[in-house]
Amino acid sequence: MGKAQLIDYLRGELAISNSAIAVALRHGEPDASQLPMVLWQYGLVTLEQLNLIFDWMEAQPI
């Protein structure tokens, strides 16, 4: 799972705004796996959305 796939999921399935993703990318680690936590820490996704993101990430092939 790459960062581009994750961002596509965030935009397409959860309707996370480009600006929210940009904030998280500026303040987070370069590793895509940290992006959901940064979004949550900044209040840009709900806990329910965070769980959906983790479920999606877990379902992705390595």
PDB file with SEQRES, HELIX, SHEET and CRYST1 records, atoms N, CA, C and O in Angstrom:
SEQRES   1 A   62  MET GLY LYS ALA GLN LEU ILE ASP TYR LEU ARG GLY GLU          
SEQRES   2 A   62  LEU ALA ILE SER ASN SER ALA ILE ALA VAL ALA LEU ARG          
SEQRES   3 A   62  HIS GLY GLU PRO ASP ALA SER GLN LEU PRO MET VAL LEU          
SEQRES   4 A   62  TRP GLN TYR GLY LEU VAL THR LEU GLU GLN LEU ASN LEU          
SEQRES   5 A   62  ILE PHE ASP TRP MET GLU ALA GLN PRO ILE                      
HELIX    1 AA1 LYS A    3  GLY A   12  1                                  10    
HELIX    2 AA2 ASN A   18  HIS A   27  1                                  10    
HELIX    3 AA3 ALA A   32  GLN A   34  5                                   3    
HELIX    4 AA4 LEU A   35  GLN A   41  1                                   7    
HELIX    5 AA5 LEU A   47  ALA A   59  1                                  13    
CRYST1    1.000    1.000    1.000  90.00  90.00  90.00 P 1           1          
ATOM      1  N   MET A   1       0.839  -1.175   0.000  1.00  0.00           N  
ATOM      2  CA  MET A   1       0.000   0.000   0.000  1.00  0.00           C  
ATOM      3  C   MET A   1       0.886   1.241   0.000  1.00  0.00           C  
ATOM      4  O   MET A   1       1.721   1.430   0.885  1.00  0.00           O  
ATOM      5  N   GLY A   2       0.688   2.066  -0.995  1.00  0.00           N  
ATOM      6  CA  GLY A   2       1.474   3.279  -1.095  1.00  0.00           C  
ATOM      7  C   GLY A   2       0.709   4.494  -0.613  1.00  0.00           C  
ATOM      8  O   GLY A   2      -0.498   4.449  -0.376  1.00  0.00           O  
ATOM      9  N   LYS A   3       1.442   5.569  -0.477  1.00  0.00           N  
ATOM     10  CA  LYS A   3       0.842   6.817  -0.007  1.00  0.00           C  
ATOM     11  C   LYS A   3      -0.224   7.304  -0.984  1.00  0.00           C  
ATOM     12  O   LYS A   3      -1.263   7.807  -0.557  1.00  0.00           O  
ATOM     13  N   ALA A   4       0.014   7.165  -2.289  1.00  0.00           N  
ATOM     14  CA  ALA A   4      -0.960   7.619  -3.286  1.00  0.00           C  
ATOM     15  C   ALA A   4      -2.265   6.848  -3.171  1.00  0.00           C  
ATOM     16  O   ALA A   4      -3.342   7.432  -3.297  1.00  0.00           O  
ATOM     17  N   GLN A   5      -2.183   5.540  -2.933  1.00  0.00           N  
ATOM     18  CA  GLN A   5      -3.393   4.720  -2.773  1.00  0.00           C  
ATOM     19  C   GLN A   5      -4.178   5.168  -1.549  1.00  0.00           C  
ATOM     20  O   GLN A   5      -5.403   5.281  -1.596  1.00  0.00           O  
ATOM     21  N   LEU A   6      -3.477   5.419  -0.464  1.00  0.00           N  
ATOM     22  CA  LEU A   6      -4.128   5.861   0.765  1.00  0.00           C  
ATOM     23  C   LEU A   6      -4.810   7.209   0.554  1.00  0.00           C  
ATOM     24  O   LEU A   6      -5.950   7.403   0.977  1.00  0.00           O  
ATOM     25  N   ILE A   7      -4.122   8.131  -0.093  1.00  0.00           N  
ATOM     26  CA  ILE A   7      -4.702   9.449  -0.341  1.00  0.00           C  
ATOM     27  C   ILE A   7      -5.926   9.335  -1.248  1.00  0.00           C  
ATOM     28  O   ILE A   7      -6.922  10.025  -1.032  1.00  0.00           O  
ATOM     29  N   ASP A   8      -5.857   8.480  -2.248  1.00  0.00           N  
ATOM     30  CA  ASP A   8      -7.019   8.253  -3.116  1.00  0.00           C  
ATOM     31  C   ASP A   8      -8.200   7.727  -2.308  1.00  0.00           C  
ATOM     32  O   ASP A   8      -9.337   8.150  -2.518  1.00  0.00           O  
ATOM     33  N   TYR A   9      -7.934   6.810  -1.388  1.00  0.00           N  
ATOM     34  CA  TYR A   9      -8.990   6.267  -0.530  1.00  0.00           C  
ATOM     35  C   TYR A   9      -9.580   7.370   0.347  1.00  0.00           C  
ATOM     36  O   TYR A   9     -10.800   7.488   0.463  1.00  0.00           O  
ATOM     37  N   LEU A  10      -8.728   8.165   0.957  1.00  0.00           N  
ATOM     38  CA  LEU A  10      -9.193   9.237   1.838  1.00  0.00           C  
ATOM     39  C   LEU A  10     -10.085  10.218   1.085  1.00  0.00           C  
ATOM     40  O   LEU A  10     -11.132  10.631   1.584  1.00  0.00           O  
ATOM     41  N   ARG A  11      -9.662  10.583  -0.111  1.00  0.00           N  
ATOM     42  CA  ARG A  11     -10.442  11.524  -0.921  1.00  0.00           C  
ATOM     43  C   ARG A  11     -11.725  10.896  -1.439  1.00  0.00           C  
ATOM     44  O   ARG A  11     -12.801  11.486  -1.335  1.00  0.00           O  
ATOM     45  N   GLY A  12     -11.608   9.704  -1.995  1.00  0.00           N  
ATOM     46  CA  GLY A  12     -12.733   9.080  -2.676  1.00  0.00           C  
ATOM     47  C   GLY A  12     -13.783   8.481  -1.769  1.00  0.00           C  
ATOM     48  O   GLY A  12     -14.978   8.712  -1.957  1.00  0.00           O  
ATOM     49  N   GLU A  13     -13.346   7.710  -0.784  1.00  0.00           N  
ATOM     50  CA  GLU A  13     -14.290   6.976   0.066  1.00  0.00           C  
ATOM     51  C   GLU A  13     -14.738   7.767   1.288  1.00  0.00           C  
ATOM     52  O   GLU A  13     -15.889   7.657   1.710  1.00  0.00           O  
ATOM     53  N   LEU A  14     -13.844   8.560   1.855  1.00  0.00           N  
ATOM     54  CA  LEU A  14     -14.176   9.276   3.092  1.00  0.00           C  
ATOM     55  C   LEU A  14     -14.387  10.774   2.872  1.00  0.00           C  
ATOM     56  O   LEU A  14     -14.732  11.501   3.804  1.00  0.00           O  
ATOM     57  N   ALA A  15     -14.180  11.223   1.651  1.00  0.00           N  
ATOM     58  CA  ALA A  15     -14.369  12.636   1.301  1.00  0.00           C  
ATOM     59  C   ALA A  15     -13.554  13.581   2.185  1.00  0.00           C  
ATOM     60  O   ALA A  15     -14.026  14.649   2.575  1.00  0.00           O  
ATOM     61  N   ILE A  16     -12.324  13.170   2.492  1.00  0.00           N  
ATOM     62  CA  ILE A  16     -11.412  14.027   3.246  1.00  0.00           C  
ATOM     63  C   ILE A  16     -10.882  15.077   2.265  1.00  0.00           C  
ATOM     64  O   ILE A  16     -10.461  14.738   1.160  1.00  0.00           O  
ATOM     65  N   SER A  17     -10.904  16.320   2.662  1.00  0.00           N  
ATOM     66  CA  SER A  17     -10.525  17.409   1.757  1.00  0.00           C  
ATOM     67  C   SER A  17      -9.027  17.397   1.443  1.00  0.00           C  
ATOM     68  O   SER A  17      -8.210  16.893   2.214  1.00  0.00           O  
ATOM     69  N   ASN A  18      -8.706  17.958   0.305  1.00  0.00           N  
ATOM     70  CA  ASN A  18      -7.297  18.087  -0.082  1.00  0.00           C  
ATOM     71  C   ASN A  18      -6.524  18.921   0.930  1.00  0.00           C  
ATOM     72  O   ASN A  18      -5.362  18.638   1.221  1.00  0.00           O  
ATOM     73  N   SER A  19      -7.175  19.947   1.463  1.00  0.00           N  
ATOM     74  CA  SER A  19      -6.480  20.801   2.430  1.00  0.00           C  
ATOM     75  C   SER A  19      -6.186  20.051   3.729  1.00  0.00           C  
ATOM     76  O   SER A  19      -5.128  20.249   4.326  1.00  0.00           O  
ATOM     77  N   ALA A  20      -7.099  19.200   4.170  1.00  0.00           N  
ATOM     78  CA  ALA A  20      -6.861  18.409   5.377  1.00  0.00           C  
ATOM     79  C   ALA A  20      -5.705  17.437   5.158  1.00  0.00           C  
ATOM     80  O   ALA A  20      -4.854  17.260   6.030  1.00  0.00           O  
ATOM     81  N   ILE A  21      -5.687  16.817   3.995  1.00  0.00           N  
ATOM     82  CA  ILE A  21      -4.596  15.883   3.674  1.00  0.00           C  
ATOM     83  C   ILE A  21      -3.277  16.631   3.606  1.00  0.00           C  
ATOM     84  O   ILE A  21      -2.257  16.138   4.088  1.00  0.00           O  
ATOM     85  N   ALA A  22      -3.289  17.815   3.012  1.00  0.00           N  
ATOM     86  CA  ALA A  22      -2.063  18.613   2.912  1.00  0.00           C  
ATOM     87  C   ALA A  22      -1.526  18.991   4.289  1.00  0.00           C  
ATOM     88  O   ALA A  22      -0.317  18.951   4.514  1.00  0.00           O  
ATOM     89  N   VAL A  23      -2.411  19.356   5.206  1.00  0.00           N  
ATOM     90  CA  VAL A  23      -1.986  19.680   6.577  1.00  0.00           C  
ATOM     91  C   VAL A  23      -1.314  18.465   7.214  1.00  0.00           C  
ATOM     92  O   VAL A  23      -0.246  18.580   7.815  1.00  0.00           O  
ATOM     93  N   ALA A  24      -1.939  17.316   7.079  1.00  0.00           N  
ATOM     94  CA  ALA A  24      -1.387  16.099   7.680  1.00  0.00           C  
ATOM     95  C   ALA A  24      -0.045  15.741   7.061  1.00  0.00           C  
ATOM     96  O   ALA A  24       0.872  15.323   7.767  1.00  0.00           O  
ATOM     97  N   LEU A  25       0.077  15.900   5.757  1.00  0.00           N  
ATOM     98  CA  LEU A  25       1.344  15.584   5.089  1.00  0.00           C  
ATOM     99  C   LEU A  25       2.459  16.524   5.535  1.00  0.00           C  
ATOM    100  O   LEU A  25       3.611  16.105   5.651  1.00  0.00           O  
ATOM    101  N   ARG A  26       2.131  17.785   5.784  1.00  0.00           N  
ATOM    102  CA  ARG A  26       3.152  18.747   6.237  1.00  0.00           C  
ATOM    103  C   ARG A  26       3.607  18.461   7.662  1.00  0.00           C  
ATOM    104  O   ARG A  26       4.766  18.698   8.003  1.00  0.00           O  
ATOM    105  N   HIS A  27       2.705  17.955   8.494  1.00  0.00           N  
ATOM    106  CA  HIS A  27       3.013  17.794   9.907  1.00  0.00           C  
ATOM    107  C   HIS A  27       3.332  16.365  10.317  1.00  0.00           C  
ATOM    108  O   HIS A  27       3.660  16.109  11.476  1.00  0.00           O  
ATOM    109  N   GLY A  28       3.238  15.447   9.389  1.00  0.00           N  
ATOM    110  CA  GLY A  28       3.427  14.045   9.736  1.00  0.00           C  
ATOM    111  C   GLY A  28       4.748  13.489   9.266  1.00  0.00           C  
ATOM    112  O   GLY A  28       5.593  14.188   8.708  1.00  0.00           O  
ATOM    113  N   GLU A  29       4.889  12.223   9.510  1.00  0.00           N  
ATOM    114  CA  GLU A  29       6.059  11.478   9.066  1.00  0.00           C  
ATOM    115  C   GLU A  29       5.913  11.188   7.574  1.00  0.00           C  
ATOM    116  O   GLU A  29       4.796  11.163   7.057  1.00  0.00           O  
ATOM    117  N   PRO A  30       7.021  10.969   6.886  1.00  0.00           N  
ATOM    118  CA  PRO A  30       6.932  10.642   5.464  1.00  0.00           C  
ATOM    119  C   PRO A  30       6.291   9.272   5.195  1.00  0.00           C  
ATOM    120  O   PRO A  30       5.863   8.996   4.074  1.00  0.00           O  
ATOM    121  N   ASP A  31       6.228   8.433   6.207  1.00  0.00           N  
ATOM    122  CA  ASP A  31       5.646   7.098   6.080  1.00  0.00           C  
ATOM    123  C   ASP A  31       4.124   7.203   5.998  1.00  0.00           C  
ATOM    124  O   ASP A  31       3.494   7.831   6.849  1.00  0.00           O  
ATOM    125  N   ALA A  32       3.539   6.591   4.975  1.00  0.00           N  
ATOM    126  CA  ALA A  32       2.083   6.658   4.761  1.00  0.00           C  
ATOM    127  C   ALA A  32       1.301   6.068   5.927  1.00  0.00           C  
ATOM    128  O   ALA A  32       0.167   6.477   6.178  1.00  0.00           O  
ATOM    129  N   SER A  33       1.881   5.130   6.631  1.00  0.00           N  
ATOM    130  CA  SER A  33       1.145   4.487   7.729  1.00  0.00           C  
ATOM    131  C   SER A  33       0.858   5.446   8.885  1.00  0.00           C  
ATOM    132  O   SER A  33      -0.026   5.181   9.699  1.00  0.00           O  
ATOM    133  N   GLN A  34       1.582   6.539   8.964  1.00  0.00           N  
ATOM    134  CA  GLN A  34       1.365   7.520  10.020  1.00  0.00           C  
ATOM    135  C   GLN A  34       0.323   8.569   9.668  1.00  0.00           C  
ATOM    136  O   GLN A  34      -0.172   9.274  10.547  1.00  0.00           O  
ATOM    137  N   LEU A  35      -0.014   8.676   8.380  1.00  0.00           N  
ATOM    138  CA  LEU A  35      -0.941   9.702   7.919  1.00  0.00           C  
ATOM    139  C   LEU A  35      -2.294   9.654   8.628  1.00  0.00           C  
ATOM    140  O   LEU A  35      -2.790  10.708   9.028  1.00  0.00           O  
ATOM    141  N   PRO A  36      -2.911   8.493   8.803  1.00  0.00           N  
ATOM    142  CA  PRO A  36      -4.212   8.468   9.494  1.00  0.00           C  
ATOM    143  C   PRO A  36      -4.140   9.018  10.926  1.00  0.00           C  
ATOM    144  O   PRO A  36      -5.035   9.742  11.361  1.00  0.00           O  
ATOM    145  N   MET A  37      -3.086   8.675  11.644  1.00  0.00           N  
ATOM    146  CA  MET A  37      -2.952   9.158  13.017  1.00  0.00           C  
ATOM    147  C   MET A  37      -2.773  10.673  13.062  1.00  0.00           C  
ATOM    148  O   MET A  37      -3.317  11.339  13.942  1.00  0.00           O  
ATOM    149  N   VAL A  38      -2.024  11.207  12.128  1.00  0.00           N  
ATOM    150  CA  VAL A  38      -1.827  12.659  12.074  1.00  0.00           C  
ATOM    151  C   VAL A  38      -3.150  13.345  11.767  1.00  0.00           C  
ATOM    152  O   VAL A  38      -3.477  14.363  12.378  1.00  0.00           O  
ATOM    153  N   LEU A  39      -3.916  12.797  10.823  1.00  0.00           N  
ATOM    154  CA  LEU A  39      -5.235  13.356  10.521  1.00  0.00           C  
ATOM    155  C   LEU A  39      -6.100  13.372  11.777  1.00  0.00           C  
ATOM    156  O   LEU A  39      -6.783  14.359  12.051  1.00  0.00           O  
ATOM    157  N   TRP A  40      -6.074  12.301  12.524  1.00  0.00           N  
ATOM    158  CA  TRP A  40      -6.891  12.205  13.738  1.00  0.00           C  
ATOM    159  C   TRP A  40      -6.387  13.162  14.816  1.00  0.00           C  
ATOM    160  O   TRP A  40      -7.188  13.832  15.468  1.00  0.00           O  
ATOM    161  N   GLN A  41      -5.081  13.233  15.009  1.00  0.00           N  
ATOM    162  CA  GLN A  41      -4.515  14.111  16.037  1.00  0.00           C  
ATOM    163  C   GLN A  41      -4.865  15.574  15.793  1.00  0.00           C  
ATOM    164  O   GLN A  41      -5.025  16.344  16.740  1.00  0.00           O  
ATOM    165  N   TYR A  42      -4.982  15.954  14.534  1.00  0.00           N  
ATOM    166  CA  TYR A  42      -5.331  17.331  14.203  1.00  0.00           C  
ATOM    167  C   TYR A  42      -6.841  17.537  14.091  1.00  0.00           C  
ATOM    168  O   TYR A  42      -7.297  18.616  13.712  1.00  0.00           O  
ATOM    169  N   GLY A  43      -7.600  16.521  14.413  1.00  0.00           N  
ATOM    170  CA  GLY A  43      -9.051  16.643  14.388  1.00  0.00           C  
ATOM    171  C   GLY A  43      -9.639  16.678  12.987  1.00  0.00           C  
ATOM    172  O   GLY A  43     -10.740  17.192  12.788  1.00  0.00           O  
ATOM    173  N   LEU A  44      -8.916  16.137  12.018  1.00  0.00           N  
ATOM    174  CA  LEU A  44      -9.348  16.186  10.622  1.00  0.00           C  
ATOM    175  C   LEU A  44     -10.162  14.959  10.215  1.00  0.00           C  
ATOM    176  O   LEU A  44     -10.815  14.959   9.172  1.00  0.00           O  
ATOM    177  N   VAL A  45     -10.121  13.921  11.036  1.00  0.00           N  
ATOM    178  CA  VAL A  45     -10.989  12.761  10.855  1.00  0.00           C  
ATOM    179  C   VAL A  45     -11.535  12.367  12.227  1.00  0.00           C  
ATOM    180  O   VAL A  45     -10.922  12.643  13.259  1.00  0.00           O  
ATOM    181  N   THR A  46     -12.684  11.727  12.218  1.00  0.00           N  
ATOM    182  CA  THR A  46     -13.279  11.242  13.466  1.00  0.00           C  
ATOM    183  C   THR A  46     -12.654   9.903  13.840  1.00  0.00           C  
ATOM    184  O   THR A  46     -11.937   9.294  13.047  1.00  0.00           O  
ATOM    185  N   LEU A  47     -12.934   9.462  15.043  1.00  0.00           N  
ATOM    186  CA  LEU A  47     -12.450   8.154  15.477  1.00  0.00           C  
ATOM    187  C   LEU A  47     -13.051   7.052  14.603  1.00  0.00           C  
ATOM    188  O   LEU A  47     -12.378   6.074  14.279  1.00  0.00           O  
ATOM    189  N   GLU A  48     -14.308   7.213  14.228  1.00  0.00           N  
ATOM    190  CA  GLU A  48     -14.951   6.234  13.347  1.00  0.00           C  
ATOM    191  C   GLU A  48     -14.241   6.180  11.987  1.00  0.00           C  
ATOM    192  O   GLU A  48     -13.993   5.100  11.450  1.00  0.00           O  
ATOM    193  N   GLN A  49     -13.920   7.352  11.440  1.00  0.00           N  
ATOM    194  CA  GLN A  49     -13.198   7.384  10.169  1.00  0.00           C  
ATOM    195  C   GLN A  49     -11.808   6.776  10.314  1.00  0.00           C  
ATOM    196  O   GLN A  49     -11.339   6.074   9.417  1.00  0.00           O  
ATOM    197  N   LEU A  50     -11.156   7.039  11.425  1.00  0.00           N  
ATOM    198  CA  LEU A  50      -9.841   6.471  11.674  1.00  0.00           C  
ATOM    199  C   LEU A  50      -9.908   4.947  11.662  1.00  0.00           C  
ATOM    200  O   LEU A  50      -9.047   4.290  11.076  1.00  0.00           O  
ATOM    201  N   ASN A  51     -10.917   4.391  12.299  1.00  0.00           N  
ATOM    202  CA  ASN A  51     -11.080   2.941  12.297  1.00  0.00           C  
ATOM    203  C   ASN A  51     -11.332   2.411  10.894  1.00  0.00           C  
ATOM    204  O   ASN A  51     -10.812   1.356  10.530  1.00  0.00           O  
ATOM    205  N   LEU A  52     -12.118   3.123  10.106  1.00  0.00           N  
ATOM    206  CA  LEU A  52     -12.350   2.715   8.715  1.00  0.00           C  
ATOM    207  C   LEU A  52     -11.051   2.727   7.913  1.00  0.00           C  
ATOM    208  O   LEU A  52     -10.802   1.833   7.104  1.00  0.00           O  
ATOM    209  N   ILE A  53     -10.235   3.740   8.143  1.00  0.00           N  
ATOM    210  CA  ILE A  53      -8.949   3.830   7.444  1.00  0.00           C  
ATOM    211  C   ILE A  53      -8.062   2.648   7.819  1.00  0.00           C  
ATOM    212  O   ILE A  53      -7.459   2.024   6.946  1.00  0.00           O  
ATOM    213  N   PHE A  54      -7.980   2.340   9.103  1.00  0.00           N  
ATOM    214  CA  PHE A  54      -7.150   1.213   9.532  1.00  0.00           C  
ATOM    215  C   PHE A  54      -7.676  -0.107   8.980  1.00  0.00           C  
ATOM    216  O   PHE A  54      -6.891  -0.973   8.593  1.00  0.00           O  
ATOM    217  N   ASP A  55      -8.997  -0.268   8.940  1.00  0.00           N  
ATOM    218  CA  ASP A  55      -9.566  -1.480   8.356  1.00  0.00           C  
ATOM    219  C   ASP A  55      -9.204  -1.587   6.880  1.00  0.00           C  
ATOM    220  O   ASP A  55      -8.855  -2.664   6.397  1.00  0.00           O  
ATOM    221  N   TRP A  56      -9.286  -0.475   6.171  1.00  0.00           N  
ATOM    222  CA  TRP A  56      -8.928  -0.464   4.749  1.00  0.00           C  
ATOM    223  C   TRP A  56      -7.444  -0.802   4.567  1.00  0.00           C  
ATOM    224  O   TRP A  56      -7.082  -1.596   3.699  1.00  0.00           O  
ATOM    225  N   MET A  57      -6.591  -0.187   5.399  1.00  0.00           N  
ATOM    226  CA  MET A  57      -5.144  -0.436   5.289  1.00  0.00           C  
ATOM    227  C   MET A  57      -4.828  -1.902   5.550  1.00  0.00           C  
ATOM    228  O   MET A  57      -3.984  -2.489   4.873  1.00  0.00           O  
ATOM    229  N   GLU A  58      -5.501  -2.487   6.524  1.00  0.00           N  
ATOM    230  CA  GLU A  58      -5.249  -3.886   6.868  1.00  0.00           C  
ATOM    231  C   GLU A  58      -5.658  -4.821   5.722  1.00  0.00           C  
ATOM    232  O   GLU A  58      -5.058  -5.880   5.538  1.00  0.00           O  
ATOM    233  N   ALA A  59      -6.667  -4.430   4.965  1.00  0.00           N  
ATOM    234  CA  ALA A  59      -7.183  -5.257   3.873  1.00  0.00           C  
ATOM    235  C   ALA A  59      -6.329  -5.160   2.599  1.00  0.00           C  
ATOM    236  O   ALA A  59      -6.507  -5.945   1.668  1.00  0.00           O  
ATOM    237  N   GLN A  60      -5.407  -4.198   2.564  1.00  0.00           N  
ATOM    238  CA  GLN A  60      -4.610  -4.003   1.364  1.00  0.00           C  
ATOM    239  C   GLN A  60      -3.508  -5.040   1.254  1.00  0.00           C  
ATOM    240  O   GLN A  60      -2.902  -5.415   2.258  1.00  0.00           O  
ATOM    241  N   PRO A  61      -3.240  -5.513   0.015  1.00  0.00           N  
ATOM    242  CA  PRO A  61      -2.140  -6.458  -0.165  1.00  0.00           C  
ATOM    243  C   PRO A  61      -0.799  -5.779   0.100  1.00  0.00           C  
ATOM    244  O   PRO A  61      -0.640  -4.574  -0.094  1.00  0.00           O  
ATOM    245  N   ILE A  62       0.125  -6.562   0.532  1.00  0.00           N  
ATOM    246  CA  ILE A  62       1.464  -6.020   0.859  1.00  0.00           C  
ATOM    247  C   ILE A  62       2.278  -5.840  -0.389  1.00  0.00           C  
ATOM    248  O   ILE A  62       3.425  -5.397  -0.320  1.00  0.00           O  
TER     249      ILE A  62                                                      
END                                                                             
